[in-house]
Amino acid sequence: RLLSPLEGALQDYVLTDGKLHADDTPVPVLLPGNKKTKTGRLWTYVRDDRNAGSELAPAVWFAYSPDRKGIHPQSHLAGFSGVLQA
């Protein structure tokens, strides 16, 4: 909770670029009281145009979801307009 303002600012910075690289990675999640893990997803959104001559700082924003349903990246990228490379 203390880092929420920083997380929001980082998300805004990453999503204001016109080009994003994105990927999701499975992560094991152990819920309290369970003995087995479930598979969550860690979504990674990268802003980095240094190869195109940009001097803006590259950045990565991570978002977690409990599954791989398309609604999660749709909500993460709401308001983004540009090129998404996955």
N, C-alpha and C positions, 0 to 999 in steps of 0.2 A: 504494500500500500504506500509506503514511503517513496517508492520509486515511480509511482504512477505518473507524475508530471513528466519525468524524464522519458519514460516509455512512450507516452503520448507525443512528446516532442520528436523523439527518434522516429516514430511511425510517420508523423507528418513530414519530416525531412526526407525520409526514404521514398514516400509515395508522391512527393512533388516533382520528382524527376520524370522525364518523358520516357525513360526506358528502365525496365526492371528485369532482373533475373530472379527466378523463383524455383523452389524445390521443396519437397516435403520428405521427411525422414521418419521411419517408424521408431518409436521409443517405448521401452517397457515401463509400465506404470503400475505401482503397487498401491492399491487403495487400502485405507485403514481397515483392519479386520479380515482382509483377504489373504490367503496363502499363495495365490497364483497371481501373476501379473497379467494385465491386459495391454493391448497395443494402442498407444496414443500416437499422435502425429505432431511433429515439430515442423512448422512451416517457416521457411527461410526466404526473406525478400532482400535482395542486394541491389544497392545503387552504387555503380562504379563505372564512370565514363573516362577514366584516365587514358585508356588506349585511344580514345577519340580526341584527346587533347584537353579535356576538362581539367580545371584546377580545383574544382569543388571536392570536398572531402568525401571519400567513399564511406558507405555505412551499411550495416546489416540490421534488419529488424526481424526478430523471431516471434512467432505466435504459436501457441499450443492449442490443439483440439483433441477431444477424446476419440475421434474417429476420422475417416478420410472422406466424409461426405462433402460434396461440392459446395454446400452452403457455407462452409467455413472460409475457403478462399474468396468466395463471393462477398462475404461480409468484410473480410480483411481488406479487400481491394475496392470496396464501395467508394465511389468518387474518383478513383484513379482513371486517368485517360492517358493512353500512351501505348507503347509497345511492351508486351510481356513475353519474355523468353523463358520457357520452362524446360 
